[in-house]
């Protein structure tokens, strides 16, 4: 029976990672709605979401046939690499080395691009439909990979799926109410948290696949989360100091 030490972080990782991707997809869907019509925007988004749900069910069942140790090793390495990529970008953005993601700019660029296709034709605008469908599908594929990986390795796919579903509901409800890009969402903080969680999960399950006996068993996940969090914060401080030193040398 999967304990809260695995199902809780699995829900959290799926929720946070899905929220980030859903916010980015929502920005494009909103741009489609404003410029090409809301019918095309929502039908395209819902169609992509239905396809993604089918992928989770199909691949989730297929992965159940793989031996657990092999699955944990492969999934663990995948999550570790995935989490470290998110964490690296979040650290660099927090340190000011690279710029933060700007949803307002993305919205403006997407709106301007969609206007170049001319007037809307037909009951459902094909340009708007495809733009919304592609945005949700591409952003959602990343969510699908994380949900399947986290849920399968934790032996609790419903928990991981519930986290992603909850994130989707929250983001969509907010988007419907405000009908504008969610610029106030602390996206980098979310990516930082997701990077820490996925890196910790990945390390734990890689060890499980290699038959490493973790101290405290499942509770070791919490220790790994703390370790990655500490290293990440230290990395931000070091990166900020290096940036300040380079700026001082440039000015002198």
N, C-alpha and C positions, 0 to 999 in steps of 0.2 A: 504493500500500500504506500502510495507516494505521500510523503509528509508535507507539511506547510513549508518546510525549508526548501523544497523544490518547487511545489506548485505556486507558492507566493511569488518568488522571484520570476518564475516562468510567466505568470500573469503580468507582473510589472514590466519585464523586458518586452513582452509582446505589445503591451499597451503603449509604452513610451516610444518604441521604434515605429509602431504603426501610426501614432499621432503625428510624428515628424513627417512621414511620407504622405499621410492624408492631408496635412496642411499644404504641402507643396502641390498635391494633385488638386486640392480645392481652389487654389489660386488660379489655375488654368481653367477649371470648370467655370469659375465665376467670370473669367474673361470671355469665355465662350458664351455664357448666358447674356452678358451685357451687349456683346457685339453681334452674335448670331442667333440669339433666341434661347429662352430657358428650356423649351421642349427638347431641342437637340442636345443641350448640355446635360440635362438629367437623364435622358434616355441613353446617351453615350456612356455616362458614368455608371448607371445601373447595369448596363450590359457588360461592361468590363468587370464590375464587382461580382456579377453572377459567374462569369468565366473563372475568375480568381477563386471563388468558393469551390467550384468544381475541381480545380487543380489541388487545393488543400485536401479535399476528400480523397481524390484519386491517389496522389503521391503519399498521403498519410497511410493509406491501407497498403500500398505497395512496400513501403519501408518496414512494415511490421514483419515481413518475411525475411529480413536480413538479421543475422545473429546480433544480439544486443551489444556484445563487446566491439565487434567491427563497426557497428552503427555509431556507438558512442565515440570511438576514435575518429572516424571520418567527420561526424557532425561536430565533435569537439574542436578539431583543427579548423573546420570551416568557420565556426562561431568565433574562435580566437582571432583568426585573420580578419574576419568581418568586423569584430568589435574593436580591434586595434586600429583599423582604418578609420572608423568613426571617432575613436578616442583621440587619435593623432590630429585630425582636423579640428576637433573641439578644443584641444589644448592650444593649437596654433592660433585659433580665432580668439580664445580667451586671453592669450598673451599679446594679441594685436599684430601678430606676424602676418596673417592673412585676414582679409575683410570678412565681416559677418554676412550671412545670406540675407538679402533684402527682398521680401515678398512684394513690396510695393513696386520695385523696379521690374521684377519678373511680370507682375500684372500689367504694367504699362507696356512693356515690350510685347507681351502676348496679345494684348488688345490691339496694338498698332499693327501687328503682323496679320491678325485675323481680318482687319478692316481692308487689307489689300486684296481680298478675294471678292470684293464687290458686294452687291445686294444679296439678300437671303432669298432663295428660291425653293418652292415646294412646301409641303406640310411639315417635313422634317429636313432641316438644312444639313446636307451631307458633310459639308466642311466642318460645321460645328460639331456634328455627331462624331466624326473621326477624330477631331482634336480632343474632345472630352474623353472619348474611348481610349485613345492612345495615352493620354496623361494618366488616367486612373490605372490602366493596365501596366504601364512601365513602372510607376511608383509602387503599385500594388504587388508586383512580382518580388520586389525586395522584401515586402511584408510577408508574402507567402513563404519565401525561403526561410525567414527567421521563425515564423510560426511553426512550420513543419520541423525545422531543426530543433528548436527549443522544446516543442511539445513531444516530439518523438524521443529525444534523449532523456527528457524528464519523465517519460512514460505517462504523459498526461496531455495529449493533444487537445482535449476539450478545454483545459485551463488556458493554454496558449491561445487557442482560437477565441475564447471568451475575452481575453485581454485585447486582442486585435479588434474584435467586434465592438467592444465598449469604446475604444478609441475612435473608431469610425463613426459611431453614433454621436459621440460628443462633438467631434469636429464638424460633422454634417449639420447638426442642430445649431451650432454657433454660426456656421456659414449661412444657413437659411435665415437666421434672425438678422445678421448684420449685412449680408450680401456685399461684403468687401474683403480684401485680403486680411488674413489674421496676422497683422504686423506686430501685435503686442505679445504674441506667443514667444516665450523664451526658447527659441529653436535650438540655439547653441547649448543651452543648459540641458535640454532634452537629449541632444546628441551626446553630450558629455556623460549623462547618466546611463544612456543606452550602451555607450562604448564600455563603460565600467562593468555593467551587468553582463553583456555578451562576452567580454574578455574573461570574466570570472567563471561564467558557465562553461566557456570553451576550455579553459584550463582544467576545470574539475572533470569534465567528461572525457577529455583527452587522457587524463590520469586514470579514469575508470576503465577506458578502453585498453590501457596499458597495464591494468590490474594493480595500480598503485593503491595502497591502503591509506586513505586520507584520515588524519587524526580527527576524531569526532564524526566521521562519516559525512552525512549530508550537511552537518553544521559547518563543515569546512568551506562551503560556498560563501557563508557570511564572512569568514576570515579572508577569503580571496577577494571579495568585494572591497573590504577595508584596505587590503594591500594595494589593489589597483587604484583605488581612490587616492591613497596617500602618495603613490608614485606619480599619478597624474597631476595632483596639486603641486608637488615638488617640481615637476617638469614645467608647469606654467610659470613658476617663480624664476626658474633658470632661464627660460625663453625670454621672459620680460627683461631680466638683467642683461642678457646678451643683446637684445634689441636696443636697450638704453645705451649700452657701451658702443654699439655700432653707430647709433645716432650721434653720440658725442664725438666719435672720431670723424664723422662726416662733416660736422659743424666746425671742428678745429682745423 
